[in-house]
Amino acid sequence: MQEPRARALAESLAQLADRKKAEDIVILDLRGRHSLFDYFVIATAQGERQAQVVGEEAVRFARQQGLSRHLEVAPDWVCGDFGDVVLHVFSPDARRFYDLEHLWADAPRVDWVNNAATA
């Protein structure tokens, strides 16, 4: 996937998670830091069902765009693989435990909120 398309997908997934009332949504730019992925979209869901809904909607969106997609669902974590973009929807406890923002602390954050407002 070309970089502008990958970033647009990451921003679209963040917006989708926001519409489904996920919280603390962050996009990490992993280009040059990870060989398999360009972006992580990280969000917190307040329940297992909410996390599943975000993941299912993300798969539906990717399917409509003709993009590859794979979804793994665990009790505290939904992980969607969309090629160059990975969506992580965690329970609050799982997000603190895995702490991806700390693990990838050197990765820039994408300002998807302001980009959405001007798009």
Biopython code that builds the backbone (N, CA, C, O; Angstrom):
import numpy as np
from Bio.PDB.StructureBuilder import StructureBuilder

atoms = [
    (1, "MET", "N", (0.854, -1.184, 0.000)),
    (1, "MET", "CA", (0.000, 0.000, 0.000)),
    (1, "MET", "C", (0.889, 1.231, 0.000)),
    (1, "MET", "O", (1.878, 1.278, 0.731)),
    (2, "GLN", "N", (0.559, 2.207, -0.792)),
    (2, "GLN", "CA", (1.343, 3.440, -0.830)),
    (2, "GLN", "C", (1.128, 4.222, 0.458)),
    (2, "GLN", "O", (0.062, 4.162, 1.070)),
    (3, "GLU", "N", (2.170, 4.964, 0.860)),
    (3, "GLU", "CA", (2.131, 5.675, 2.148)),
    (3, "GLU", "C", (0.934, 6.601, 2.281)),
    (3, "GLU", "O", (0.266, 6.535, 3.313)),
    (4, "PRO", "N", (0.605, 7.467, 1.311)),
    (4, "PRO", "CA", (-0.566, 8.340, 1.518)),
    (4, "PRO", "C", (-1.847, 7.538, 1.722)),
    (4, "PRO", "O", (-2.720, 7.935, 2.494)),
    (5, "ARG", "N", (-1.953, 6.406, 1.024)),
    (5, "ARG", "CA", (-3.141, 5.575, 1.197)),
    (5, "ARG", "C", (-3.151, 4.920, 2.577)),
    (5, "ARG", "O", (-4.206, 4.811, 3.202)),
    (6, "ALA", "N", (-1.991, 4.484, 3.055)),
    (6, "ALA", "CA", (-1.899, 3.874, 4.383)),
    (6, "ALA", "C", (-2.258, 4.893, 5.459)),
    (6, "ALA", "O", (-2.985, 4.574, 6.400)),
    (7, "ARG", "N", (-1.753, 6.111, 5.325)),
    (7, "ARG", "CA", (-2.088, 7.139, 6.316)),
    (7, "ARG", "C", (-3.579, 7.468, 6.278)),
    (7, "ARG", "O", (-4.208, 7.637, 7.322)),
    (8, "ALA", "N", (-4.137, 7.558, 5.080)),
    (8, "ALA", "CA", (-5.574, 7.834, 4.956)),
    (8, "ALA", "C", (-6.387, 6.711, 5.594)),
    (8, "ALA", "O", (-7.400, 6.971, 6.242)),
    (9, "LEU", "N", (-5.952, 5.471, 5.416)),
    (9, "LEU", "CA", (-6.640, 4.348, 6.047)),
    (9, "LEU", "C", (-6.547, 4.444, 7.564)),
    (9, "LEU", "O", (-7.543, 4.250, 8.260)),
    (10, "ALA", "N", (-5.355, 4.744, 8.081)),
    (10, "ALA", "CA", (-5.189, 4.884, 9.532)),
    (10, "ALA", "C", (-6.115, 5.971, 10.077)),
    (10, "ALA", "O", (-6.755, 5.780, 11.111)),
    (11, "GLU", "N", (-6.186, 7.100, 9.388)),
    (11, "GLU", "CA", (-7.061, 8.179, 9.835)),
    (11, "GLU", "C", (-8.525, 7.768, 9.749)),
    (11, "GLU", "O", (-9.311, 8.106, 10.635)),
    (12, "SER", "N", (-8.903, 7.050, 8.709)),
    (12, "SER", "CA", (-10.287, 6.574, 8.574)),
    (12, "SER", "C", (-10.641, 5.605, 9.694)),
    (12, "SER", "O", (-11.744, 5.662, 10.237)),
    (13, "LEU", "N", (-9.715, 4.714, 10.044)),
    (13, "LEU", "CA", (-9.973, 3.770, 11.135)),
    (13, "LEU", "C", (-10.086, 4.493, 12.474)),
    (13, "LEU", "O", (-10.907, 4.118, 13.312)),
    (14, "ALA", "N", (-9.273, 5.520, 12.682)),
    (14, "ALA", "CA", (-9.371, 6.309, 13.914)),
    (14, "ALA", "C", (-10.725, 7.010, 13.982)),
    (14, "ALA", "O", (-11.358, 7.032, 15.038)),
    (15, "GLN", "N", (-11.170, 7.576, 12.875)),
    (15, "GLN", "CA", (-12.469, 8.252, 12.829)),
    (15, "GLN", "C", (-13.603, 7.258, 13.068)),
    (15, "GLN", "O", (-14.568, 7.570, 13.767)),
    (16, "LEU", "N", (-13.490, 6.074, 12.493)),
    (16, "LEU", "CA", (-14.493, 5.037, 12.701)),
    (16, "LEU", "C", (-14.570, 4.660, 14.179)),
    (16, "LEU", "O", (-15.660, 4.565, 14.742)),
    (17, "ALA", "N", (-13.415, 4.445, 14.806)),
    (17, "ALA", "CA", (-13.379, 4.114, 16.234)),
    (17, "ALA", "C", (-14.005, 5.230, 17.057)),
    (17, "ALA", "O", (-14.719, 4.971, 18.026)),
    (18, "ASP", "N", (-13.738, 6.461, 16.673)),
    (18, "ASP", "CA", (-14.314, 7.605, 17.377)),
    (18, "ASP", "C", (-15.838, 7.617, 17.249)),
    (18, "ASP", "O", (-16.541, 7.882, 18.223)),
    (19, "ARG", "N", (-16.343, 7.332, 16.058)),
    (19, "ARG", "CA", (-17.801, 7.292, 15.858)),
    (19, "ARG", "C", (-18.456, 6.194, 16.687)),
    (19, "ARG", "O", (-19.623, 6.309, 17.062)),
    (20, "LYS", "N", (-17.713, 5.133, 16.973)),
    (20, "LYS", "CA", (-18.224, 4.030, 17.792)),
    (20, "LYS", "C", (-17.923, 4.237, 19.272)),
    (20, "LYS", "O", (-18.050, 3.316, 20.080)),
    (21, "LYS", "N", (-17.523, 5.454, 19.614)),
    (21, "LYS", "CA", (-17.317, 5.883, 21.004)),
    (21, "LYS", "C", (-16.120, 5.249, 21.696)),
    (21, "LYS", "O", (-16.077, 5.191, 22.925)),
    (22, "ALA", "N", (-15.141, 4.770, 20.916)),
    (22, "ALA", "CA", (-13.885, 4.350, 21.526)),
    (22, "ALA", "C", (-13.201, 5.604, 22.076)),
    (22, "ALA", "O", (-13.519, 6.721, 21.667)),
    (23, "GLU", "N", (-12.281, 5.415, 22.986)),
    (23, "GLU", "CA", (-11.642, 6.543, 23.666)),
    (23, "GLU", "C", (-10.132, 6.513, 23.480)),
    (23, "GLU", "O", (-9.555, 5.498, 23.091)),
    (24, "ASP", "N", (-9.502, 7.662, 23.769)),
    (24, "ASP", "CA", (-8.038, 7.784, 23.768)),
    (24, "ASP", "C", (-7.421, 7.214, 22.485)),
    (24, "ASP", "O", (-6.503, 6.396, 22.541)),
    (25, "ILE", "N", (-7.923, 7.644, 21.355)),
    (25, "ILE", "CA", (-7.490, 7.115, 20.064)),
    (25, "ILE", "C", (-6.195, 7.796, 19.640)),
    (25, "ILE", "O", (-6.087, 9.022, 19.634)),
    (26, "VAL", "N", (-5.215, 6.968, 19.285)),
    (26, "VAL", "CA", (-3.899, 7.449, 18.903)),
    (26, "VAL", "C", (-3.480, 6.730, 17.617)),
    (26, "VAL", "O", (-3.716, 5.533, 17.455)),
    (27, "ILE", "N", (-2.860, 7.476, 16.716)),
    (27, "ILE", "CA", (-2.221, 6.857, 15.549)),
    (27, "ILE", "C", (-0.718, 7.052, 15.705)),
    (27, "ILE", "O", (-0.240, 8.175, 15.862)),
    (28, "LEU", "N", (0.020, 5.945, 15.661)),
    (28, "LEU", "CA", (1.478, 5.994, 15.709)),
    (28, "LEU", "C", (2.020, 5.767, 14.310)),
    (28, "LEU", "O", (1.617, 4.826, 13.626)),
    (29, "ASP", "N", (2.926, 6.621, 13.891)),
    (29, "ASP", "CA", (3.580, 6.516, 12.592)),
    (29, "ASP", "C", (4.830, 5.658, 12.759)),
    (29, "ASP", "O", (5.828, 6.107, 13.322)),
    (30, "LEU", "N", (4.769, 4.425, 12.268)),
    (30, "LEU", "CA", (5.868, 3.472, 12.449)),
    (30, "LEU", "C", (6.765, 3.351, 11.224)),
    (30, "LEU", "O", (7.643, 2.490, 11.180)),
    (31, "ARG", "N", (6.552, 4.202, 10.237)),
    (31, "ARG", "CA", (7.389, 4.123, 9.028)),
    (31, "ARG", "C", (8.862, 4.263, 9.422)),
    (31, "ARG", "O", (9.239, 5.180, 10.152)),
    (32, "GLY", "N", (9.675, 3.346, 8.929)),
    (32, "GLY", "CA", (11.107, 3.368, 9.243)),
    (32, "GLY", "C", (11.441, 2.778, 10.597)),
    (32, "GLY", "O", (12.617, 2.663, 10.943)),
    (33, "ARG", "N", (10.432, 2.400, 11.373)),
    (33, "ARG", "CA", (10.655, 1.813, 12.690)),
    (33, "ARG", "C", (10.232, 0.351, 12.742)),
    (33, "ARG", "O", (10.662, -0.397, 13.620)),
    (34, "HIS", "N", (9.397, -0.047, 11.809)),
    (34, "HIS", "CA", (8.885, -1.414, 11.756)),
    (34, "HIS", "C", (8.851, -1.847, 10.300)),
    (34, "HIS", "O", (8.437, -1.079, 9.431)),
    (35, "SER", "N", (9.278, -3.053, 10.033)),
    (35, "SER", "CA", (9.366, -3.506, 8.640)),
    (35, "SER", "C", (8.040, -4.012, 8.082)),
    (35, "SER", "O", (7.898, -4.124, 6.865)),
    (36, "LEU", "N", (7.073, -4.318, 8.930)),
    (36, "LEU", "CA", (5.813, -4.882, 8.452)),
    (36, "LEU", "C", (4.660, -3.890, 8.398)),
    (36, "LEU", "O", (3.759, -4.043, 7.573)),
    (37, "PHE", "N", (4.669, -2.885, 9.250)),
    (37, "PHE", "CA", (3.540, -1.974, 9.366)),
    (37, "PHE", "C", (4.005, -0.529, 9.275)),
    (37, "PHE", "O", (5.122, -0.195, 9.670)),
    (38, "ASP", "N", (3.134, 0.320, 8.749)),
    (38, "ASP", "CA", (3.422, 1.749, 8.702)),
    (38, "ASP", "C", (2.734, 2.519, 9.830)),
    (38, "ASP", "O", (3.264, 3.521, 10.311)),
    (39, "TYR", "N", (1.557, 2.052, 10.251)),
    (39, "TYR", "CA", (0.796, 2.772, 11.271)),
    (39, "TYR", "C", (0.120, 1.804, 12.222)),
    (39, "TYR", "O", (-0.340, 0.736, 11.820)),
    (40, "PHE", "N", (0.067, 2.193, 13.497)),
    (40, "PHE", "CA", (-0.790, 1.550, 14.490)),
    (40, "PHE", "C", (-1.878, 2.542, 14.847)),
    (40, "PHE", "O", (-1.601, 3.715, 15.102)),
    (41, "VAL", "N", (-3.103, 2.076, 14.866)),
    (41, "VAL", "CA", (-4.220, 2.846, 15.408)),
    (41, "VAL", "C", (-4.572, 2.157, 16.715)),
    (41, "VAL", "O", (-4.895, 0.969, 16.731)),
    (42, "ILE", "N", (-4.509, 2.904, 17.812)),
    (42, "ILE", "CA", (-4.733, 2.339, 19.144)),
    (42, "ILE", "C", (-5.920, 3.051, 19.773)),
    (42, "ILE", "O", (-6.005, 4.279, 19.753)),
    (43, "ALA", "N", (-6.836, 2.268, 20.331)),
    (43, "ALA", "CA", (-8.025, 2.843, 20.953)),
    (43, "ALA", "C", (-8.405, 2.018, 22.178)),
    (43, "ALA", "O", (-7.976, 0.874, 22.330)),
    (44, "THR", "N", (-9.206, 2.612, 23.039)),
    (44, "THR", "CA", (-9.713, 1.931, 24.225)),
    (44, "THR", "C", (-11.217, 1.794, 24.111)),
    (44, "THR", "O", (-11.918, 2.752, 23.786)),
    (45, "ALA", "N", (-11.711, 0.590, 24.383)),
    (45, "ALA", "CA", (-13.146, 0.321, 24.433)),
    (45, "ALA", "C", (-13.519, 0.015, 25.877)),
    (45, "ALA", "O", (-12.719, -0.548, 26.625)),
    (46, "GLN", "N", (-14.721, 0.383, 26.264)),
    (46, "GLN", "CA", (-15.146, 0.164, 27.644)),
    (46, "GLN", "C", (-15.769, -1.205, 27.874)),
    (46, "GLN", "O", (-16.181, -1.526, 28.988)),
    (47, "GLY", "N", (-15.837, -2.001, 26.830)),
    (47, "GLY", "CA", (-16.369, -3.350, 26.987)),
    (47, "GLY", "C", (-15.998, -4.202, 25.798)),
    (47, "GLY", "O", (-15.621, -3.699, 24.740)),
    (48, "GLU", "N", (-16.113, -5.513, 25.994)),
    (48, "GLU", "CA", (-15.760, -6.460, 24.941)),
    (48, "GLU", "C", (-16.629, -6.255, 23.700)),
    (48, "GLU", "O", (-16.130, -6.313, 22.577)),
    (49, "ARG", "N", (-17.906, -6.020, 23.896)),
    (49, "ARG", "CA", (-18.806, -5.833, 22.754)),
    (49, "ARG", "C", (-18.445, -4.576, 21.963)),
    (49, "ARG", "O", (-18.439, -4.598, 20.732)),
    (50, "GLN", "N", (-18.146, -3.489, 22.660)),
    (50, "GLN", "CA", (-17.761, -2.263, 21.963)),
    (50, "GLN", "C", (-16.497, -2.495, 21.127)),
    (50, "GLN", "O", (-16.416, -2.027, 19.991)),
    (51, "ALA", "N", (-15.528, -3.199, 21.668)),
    (51, "ALA", "CA", (-14.295, -3.491, 20.929)),
    (51, "ALA", "C", (-14.596, -4.317, 19.687)),
    (51, "ALA", "O", (-14.044, -4.055, 18.618)),
    (52, "GLN", "N", (-15.466, -5.312, 19.821)),
    (52, "GLN", "CA", (-15.835, -6.133, 18.672)),
    (52, "GLN", "C", (-16.543, -5.313, 17.599)),
    (52, "GLN", "O", (-16.296, -5.502, 16.408)),
    (53, "VAL", "N", (-17.417, -4.411, 18.012)),
    (53, "VAL", "CA", (-18.131, -3.571, 17.044)),
    (53, "VAL", "C", (-17.144, -2.710, 16.263)),
    (53, "VAL", "O", (-17.254, -2.592, 15.043)),
    (54, "VAL", "N", (-16.184, -2.113, 16.956)),
    (54, "VAL", "CA", (-15.173, -1.303, 16.262)),
    (54, "VAL", "C", (-14.425, -2.163, 15.253)),
    (54, "VAL", "O", (-14.235, -1.756, 14.107)),
    (55, "GLY", "N", (-13.998, -3.358, 15.675)),
    (55, "GLY", "CA", (-13.276, -4.248, 14.776)),
    (55, "GLY", "C", (-14.114, -4.684, 13.588)),
    (55, "GLY", "O", (-13.628, -4.694, 12.457)),
    (56, "GLU", "N", (-15.359, -5.042, 13.829)),
    (56, "GLU", "CA", (-16.241, -5.481, 12.743)),
    (56, "GLU", "C", (-16.509, -4.352, 11.756)),
    (56, "GLU", "O", (-16.526, -4.577, 10.546)),
    (57, "GLU", "N", (-16.716, -3.153, 12.258)),
    (57, "GLU", "CA", (-16.942, -2.002, 11.377)),
    (57, "GLU", "C", (-15.683, -1.692, 10.557)),
    (57, "GLU", "O", (-15.771, -1.302, 9.393)),
    (58, "ALA", "N", (-14.516, -1.871, 11.177)),
    (58, "ALA", "CA", (-13.261, -1.640, 10.460)),
    (58, "ALA", "C", (-13.110, -2.649, 9.324)),
    (58, "ALA", "O", (-12.681, -2.281, 8.230)),
    (59, "VAL", "N", (-13.455, -3.910, 9.563)),
    (59, "VAL", "CA", (-13.392, -4.929, 8.519)),
    (59, "VAL", "C", (-14.386, -4.610, 7.411)),
    (59, "VAL", "O", (-14.060, -4.738, 6.231)),
    (60, "ARG", "N", (-15.580, -4.200, 7.775)),
    (60, "ARG", "CA", (-16.589, -3.831, 6.774)),
    (60, "ARG", "C", (-16.082, -2.678, 5.908)),
    (60, "ARG", "O", (-16.230, -2.702, 4.686)),
    (61, "PHE", "N", (-15.486, -1.674, 6.542)),
    (61, "PHE", "CA", (-14.941, -0.536, 5.812)),
    (61, "PHE", "C", (-13.841, -0.987, 4.851)),
    (61, "PHE", "O", (-13.828, -0.594, 3.685)),
    (62, "ALA", "N", (-12.922, -1.811, 5.347)),
    (62, "ALA", "CA", (-11.810, -2.283, 4.510)),
    (62, "ALA", "C", (-12.334, -3.098, 3.331)),
    (62, "ALA", "O", (-11.836, -2.973, 2.212)),
    (63, "ARG", "N", (-13.326, -3.922, 3.584)),
    (63, "ARG", "CA", (-13.909, -4.728, 2.509)),
    (63, "ARG", "C", (-14.484, -3.814, 1.426)),
    (63, "ARG", "O", (-14.302, -4.070, 0.236)),
    (64, "GLN", "N", (-15.176, -2.753, 1.836)),
    (64, "GLN", "CA", (-15.756, -1.804, 0.880)),
    (64, "GLN", "C", (-14.672, -1.103, 0.060)),
    (64, "GLN", "O", (-14.898, -0.730, -1.091)),
    (65, "GLN", "N", (-13.504, -0.929, 0.657)),
    (65, "GLN", "CA", (-12.389, -0.267, -0.022)),
    (65, "GLN", "C", (-11.546, -1.247, -0.835)),
    (65, "GLN", "O", (-10.606, -0.843, -1.519)),
    (66, "GLY", "N", (-11.880, -2.525, -0.760)),
    (66, "GLY", "CA", (-11.122, -3.535, -1.481)),
    (66, "GLY", "C", (-9.764, -3.823, -0.863)),
    (66, "GLY", "O", (-8.835, -4.228, -1.561)),
    (67, "LEU", "N", (-9.645, -3.617, 0.436)),
    (67, "LEU", "CA", (-8.368, -3.802, 1.127)),
    (67, "LEU", "C", (-8.321, -5.147, 1.841)),
    (67, "LEU", "O", (-9.353, -5.703, 2.215)),
    (68, "SER", "N", (-7.110, -5.659, 2.023)),
    (68, "SER", "CA", (-6.944, -6.889, 2.787)),
    (68, "SER", "C", (-7.297, -6.609, 4.243)),
    (68, "SER", "O", (-7.132, -5.495, 4.739)),
    (69, "ARG", "N", (-7.784, -7.642, 4.908)),
    (69, "ARG", "CA", (-8.181, -7.453, 6.299)),
    (69, "ARG", "C", (-8.182, -8.795, 7.016)),
    (69, "ARG", "O", (-8.460, -9.843, 6.432)),
    (70, "HIS", "N", (-7.865, -8.722, 8.288)),
    (70, "HIS", "CA", (-7.912, -9.905, 9.159)),
    (70, "HIS", "C", (-8.170, -9.392, 10.567)),
    (70, "HIS", "O", (-7.539, -8.433, 11.012)),
    (71, "LEU", "N", (-9.092, -10.030, 11.260)),
    (71, "LEU", "CA", (-9.462, -9.592, 12.600)),
    (71, "LEU", "C", (-9.273, -10.732, 13.588)),
    (71, "LEU", "O", (-9.746, -11.847, 13.367)),
    (72, "GLU", "N", (-8.580, -10.440, 14.676)),
    (72, "GLU", "CA", (-8.438, -11.374, 15.798)),
    (72, "GLU", "C", (-9.157, -10.773, 16.993)),
    (72, "GLU", "O", (-8.974, -9.599, 17.316)),
    (73, "VAL", "N", (-9.976, -11.587, 17.648)),
    (73, "VAL", "CA", (-10.751, -11.105, 18.789)),
    (73, "VAL", "C", (-10.371, -11.914, 20.017)),
    (73, "VAL", "O", (-10.463, -13.142, 20.014)),
    (74, "ALA", "N", (-9.948, -11.227, 21.058)),
    (74, "ALA", "CA", (-9.660, -11.828, 22.359)),
    (74, "ALA", "C", (-10.509, -11.079, 23.390)),
    (74, "ALA", "O", (-11.037, -10.012, 23.078)),
    (75, "PRO", "N", (-10.652, -11.601, 24.591)),
    (75, "PRO", "CA", (-11.519, -10.927, 25.565)),
    (75, "PRO", "C", (-11.160, -9.464, 25.853)),
    (75, "PRO", "O", (-12.055, -8.645, 26.066)),
    (76, "ASP", "N", (-9.874, -9.126, 25.864)),
    (76, "ASP", "CA", (-9.471, -7.763, 26.219)),
    (76, "ASP", "C", (-8.847, -6.985, 25.066)),
    (76, "ASP", "O", (-8.349, -5.876, 25.260)),
    (77, "TRP", "N", (-8.874, -7.570, 23.855)),
    (77, "TRP", "CA", (-8.118, -6.948, 22.776)),
    (77, "TRP", "C", (-8.668, -7.420, 21.438)),
    (77, "TRP", "O", (-8.812, -8.620, 21.206)),
    (78, "VAL", "N", (-8.971, -6.477, 20.567)),
    (78, "VAL", "CA", (-9.325, -6.774, 19.185)),
    (78, "VAL", "C", (-8.211, -6.198, 18.330)),
    (78, "VAL", "O", (-7.846, -5.030, 18.462)),
    (79, "CYS", "N", (-7.676, -7.040, 17.448)),
    (79, "CYS", "CA", (-6.573, -6.618, 16.597)),
    (79, "CYS", "C", (-6.964, -6.827, 15.144)),
    (79, "CYS", "O", (-7.266, -7.945, 14.725)),
    (80, "GLY", "N", (-6.958, -5.745, 14.383)),
    (80, "GLY", "CA", (-7.280, -5.810, 12.968)),
    (80, "GLY", "C", (-6.041, -5.536, 12.137)),
    (80, "GLY", "O", (-5.389, -4.505, 12.304)),
    (81, "ASP", "N", (-5.718, -6.459, 11.241)),
    (81, "ASP", "CA", (-4.566, -6.318, 10.353)),
    (81, "ASP", "C", (-5.092, -5.896, 8.989)),
    (81, "ASP", "O", (-5.812, -6.649, 8.332)),
    (82, "PHE", "N", (-4.730, -4.690, 8.568)),
    (82, "PHE", "CA", (-5.180, -4.129, 7.300)),
    (82, "PHE", "C", (-3.982, -3.826, 6.403)),
    (82, "PHE", "O", (-3.931, -2.787, 5.745)),
    (83, "GLY", "N", (-3.021, -4.749, 6.387)),
    (83, "GLY", "CA", (-1.831, -4.562, 5.578)),
    (83, "GLY", "C", (-0.833, -3.662, 6.277)),
    (83, "GLY", "O", (-0.201, -4.079, 7.248)),
    (84, "ASP", "N", (-0.680, -2.445, 5.807)),
    (84, "ASP", "CA", (0.277, -1.504, 6.400)),
    (84, "ASP", "C", (-0.245, -0.819, 7.657)),
    (84, "ASP", "O", (0.482, -0.062, 8.300)),
    (85, "VAL", "N", (-1.491, -1.079, 8.006)),
    (85, "VAL", "CA", (-2.111, -0.454, 9.176)),
    (85, "VAL", "C", (-2.664, -1.546, 10.082)),
    (85, "VAL", "O", (-3.333, -2.471, 9.621)),
    (86, "VAL", "N", (-2.377, -1.428, 11.381)),
    (86, "VAL", "CA", (-2.916, -2.364, 12.368)),
    (86, "VAL", "C", (-3.756, -1.577, 13.361)),
    (86, "VAL", "O", (-3.320, -0.562, 13.904)),
    (87, "LEU", "N", (-4.968, -2.067, 13.584)),
    (87, "LEU", "CA", (-5.889, -1.466, 14.550)),
    (87, "LEU", "C", (-5.867, -2.300, 15.824)),
    (87, "LEU", "O", (-6.091, -3.510, 15.785)),
    (88, "HIS", "N", (-5.597, -1.651, 16.951)),
    (88, "HIS", "CA", (-5.628, -2.299, 18.263)),
    (88, "HIS", "C", (-6.731, -1.626, 19.073)),
    (88, "HIS", "O", (-6.689, -0.417, 19.302)),
    (89, "VAL", "N", (-7.711, -2.404, 19.504)),
    (89, "VAL", "CA", (-8.763, -1.882, 20.385)),
    (89, "VAL", "C", (-8.668, -2.689, 21.671)),
    (89, "VAL", "O", (-8.955, -3.886, 21.693)),
    (90, "PHE", "N", (-8.263, -2.018, 22.735)),
    (90, "PHE", "CA", (-8.002, -2.664, 24.012)),
    (90, "PHE", "C", (-9.064, -2.321, 25.053)),
    (90, "PHE", "O", (-9.737, -1.294, 24.964)),
    (91, "SER", "N", (-9.198, -3.207, 26.042)),
    (91, "SER", "CA", (-9.864, -2.821, 27.284)),
    (91, "SER", "C", (-8.900, -1.868, 27.999)),
    (91, "SER", "O", (-7.711, -1.858, 27.683)),
    (92, "PRO", "N", (-9.384, -1.071, 28.950)),
    (92, "PRO", "CA", (-8.464, -0.175, 29.669)),
    (92, "PRO", "C", (-7.301, -0.925, 30.331)),
    (92, "PRO", "O", (-6.159, -0.470, 30.266)),
    (93, "ASP", "N", (-7.580, -2.069, 30.965)),
    (93, "ASP", "CA", (-6.511, -2.824, 31.633)),
    (93, "ASP", "C", (-5.500, -3.373, 30.638)),
    (93, "ASP", "O", (-4.295, -3.297, 30.874)),
    (94, "ALA", "N", (-5.981, -3.925, 29.525)),
    (94, "ALA", "CA", (-5.067, -4.476, 28.521)),
    (94, "ALA", "C", (-4.219, -3.369, 27.898)),
    (94, "ALA", "O", (-3.041, -3.575, 27.609)),
    (95, "ARG", "N", (-4.813, -2.210, 27.694)),
    (95, "ARG", "CA", (-4.033, -1.112, 27.104)),
    (95, "ARG", "C", (-2.904, -0.696, 28.028)),
    (95, "ARG", "O", (-1.789, -0.435, 27.575)),
    (96, "ARG", "N", (-3.190, -0.632, 29.324)),
    (96, "ARG", "CA", (-2.133, -0.296, 30.287)),
    (96, "ARG", "C", (-1.073, -1.399, 30.319)),
    (96, "ARG", "O", (0.121, -1.109, 30.396)),
    (97, "PHE", "N", (-1.503, -2.658, 30.259)),
    (97, "PHE", "CA", (-0.567, -3.781, 30.331)),
    (97, "PHE", "C", (0.361, -3.811, 29.120)),
    (97, "PHE", "O", (1.578, -3.900, 29.281)),
    (98, "TYR", "N", (-0.191, -3.738, 27.915)),
    (98, "TYR", "CA", (0.635, -3.822, 26.697)),
    (98, "TYR", "C", (1.366, -2.523, 26.402)),
    (98, "TYR", "O", (2.465, -2.548, 25.849)),
    (99, "ASP", "N", (0.785, -1.405, 26.756)),
    (99, "ASP", "CA", (1.420, -0.085, 26.698)),
    (99, "ASP", "C", (2.201, 0.154, 25.401)),
    (99, "ASP", "O", (3.390, 0.472, 25.419)),
    (100, "LEU", "N", (1.501, -0.008, 24.283)),
    (100, "LEU", "CA", (2.154, 0.159, 22.980)),
    (100, "LEU", "C", (2.712, 1.559, 22.775)),
    (100, "LEU", "O", (3.730, 1.728, 22.103)),
    (101, "GLU", "N", (2.058, 2.561, 23.347)),
    (101, "GLU", "CA", (2.586, 3.927, 23.205)),
    (101, "GLU", "C", (3.956, 4.052, 23.841)),
    (101, "GLU", "O", (4.809, 4.778, 23.329)),
    (102, "HIS", "N", (4.185, 3.360, 24.945)),
    (102, "HIS", "CA", (5.501, 3.392, 25.587)),
    (102, "HIS", "C", (6.501, 2.567, 24.790)),
    (102, "HIS", "O", (7.646, 2.979, 24.603)),
    (103, "LEU", "N", (6.068, 1.401, 24.321)),
    (103, "LEU", "CA", (6.937, 0.537, 23.531)),
    (103, "LEU", "C", (7.425, 1.251, 22.270)),
    (103, "LEU", "O", (8.579, 1.089, 21.874)),
    (104, "TRP", "N", (6.563, 2.029, 21.648)),
    (104, "TRP", "CA", (6.889, 2.772, 20.428)),
    (104, "TRP", "C", (6.957, 4.276, 20.736)),
    (104, "TRP", "O", (6.467, 5.092, 19.956)),
    (105, "ALA", "N", (7.553, 4.631, 21.851)),
    (105, "ALA", "CA", (7.590, 6.031, 22.299)),
    (105, "ALA", "C", (8.294, 6.953, 21.309)),
    (105, "ALA", "O", (8.015, 8.152, 21.281)),
    (106, "ASP", "N", (9.198, 6.415, 20.500)),
    (106, "ASP", "CA", (9.912, 7.256, 19.533)),
    (106, "ASP", "C", (9.117, 7.490, 18.250)),
    (106, "ASP", "O", (9.545, 8.257, 17.387)),
    (107, "ALA", "N", (7.968, 6.838, 18.120)),
    (107, "ALA", "CA", (7.154, 6.984, 16.909)),
    (107, "ALA", "C", (6.320, 8.258, 16.981)),
    (107, "ALA", "O", (5.660, 8.506, 17.990)),
    (108, "PRO", "N", (6.340, 9.063, 15.932)),
    (108, "PRO", "CA", (5.504, 10.262, 15.920)),
    (108, "PRO", "C", (4.022, 9.897, 15.952)),
    (108, "PRO", "O", (3.614, 8.836, 15.481)),
    (109, "ARG", "N", (3.241, 10.794, 16.514)),
    (109, "ARG", "CA", (1.785, 10.631, 16.527)),
    (109, "ARG", "C", (1.185, 11.443, 15.390)),
    (109, "ARG", "O", (1.627, 12.554, 15.097)),
    (110, "VAL", "N", (0.185, 10.877, 14.766)),
    (110, "VAL", "CA", (-0.511, 11.545, 13.672)),
    (110, "VAL", "C", (-1.691, 12.319, 14.256)),
    (110, "VAL", "O", (-2.481, 11.778, 15.030)),
    (111, "ASP", "N", (-1.800, 13.584, 13.877)),
    (111, "ASP", "CA", (-2.894, 14.433, 14.361)),
    (111, "ASP", "C", (-4.138, 14.192, 13.510)),
    (111, "ASP", "O", (-4.487, 15.007, 12.656)),
    (112, "TRP", "N", (-4.796, 13.069, 13.751)),
    (112, "TRP", "CA", (-5.958, 12.689, 12.948)),
    (112, "TRP", "C", (-7.186, 13.536, 13.255)),
    (112, "TRP", "O", (-8.057, 13.670, 12.395)),
    (113, "VAL", "N", (-7.285, 14.109, 14.443)),
    (113, "VAL", "CA", (-8.458, 14.907, 14.807)),
    (113, "VAL", "C", (-8.508, 16.178, 13.970)),
    (113, "VAL", "O", (-9.547, 16.488, 13.387)),
    (114, "ASN", "N", (-7.408, 16.916, 13.899)),
    (114, "ASN", "CA", (-7.397, 18.134, 13.104)),
    (114, "ASN", "C", (-7.473, 17.848, 11.609)),
    (114, "ASN", "O", (-8.058, 18.626, 10.856)),
    (115, "ASN", "N", (-6.884, 16.734, 11.175)),
    (115, "ASN", "CA", (-6.985, 16.347, 9.769)),
    (115, "ASN", "C", (-8.423, 16.027, 9.395)),
    (115, "ASN", "O", (-8.861, 16.342, 8.288)),
    (116, "ALA", "N", (-9.165, 15.401, 10.310)),
    (116, "ALA", "CA", (-10.560, 15.073, 10.054)),
    (116, "ALA", "C", (-11.396, 16.353, 9.974)),
    (116, "ALA", "O", (-12.321, 16.454, 9.168)),
    (117, "ALA", "N", (-11.058, 17.324, 10.819)),
    (117, "ALA", "CA", (-11.818, 18.573, 10.838)),
    (117, "ALA", "C", (-11.629, 19.377, 9.559)),
    (117, "ALA", "O", (-12.514, 20.129, 9.151)),
    (118, "THR", "N", (-10.465, 19.212, 8.928)),
    (118, "THR", "CA", (-10.208, 20.002, 7.713)),
    (118, "THR", "C", (-10.472, 19.209, 6.438)),
    (118, "THR", "O", (-10.447, 19.766, 5.341)),
    (119, "ALA", "N", (-10.727, 17.897, 6.582)),
    (119, "ALA", "CA", (-10.938, 17.057, 5.391)),
    (119, "ALA", "C", (-12.327, 17.246, 4.814)),
    (119, "ALA", "O", (-12.671, 16.617, 3.813)),
]
sb = StructureBuilder()
sb.init_structure("model")
sb.init_model(0)
sb.init_chain("A")
sb.init_seg("    ")
for serial, (resi, resn, name, xyz) in enumerate(atoms, 1):
    if name == "N":
        sb.init_residue(resn, " ", resi, " ")
    sb.init_atom(name, np.array(xyz, "f"), 0.0, 1.0, " ", f" {name:<3s}", serial, name[0])
structure = sb.get_structure()
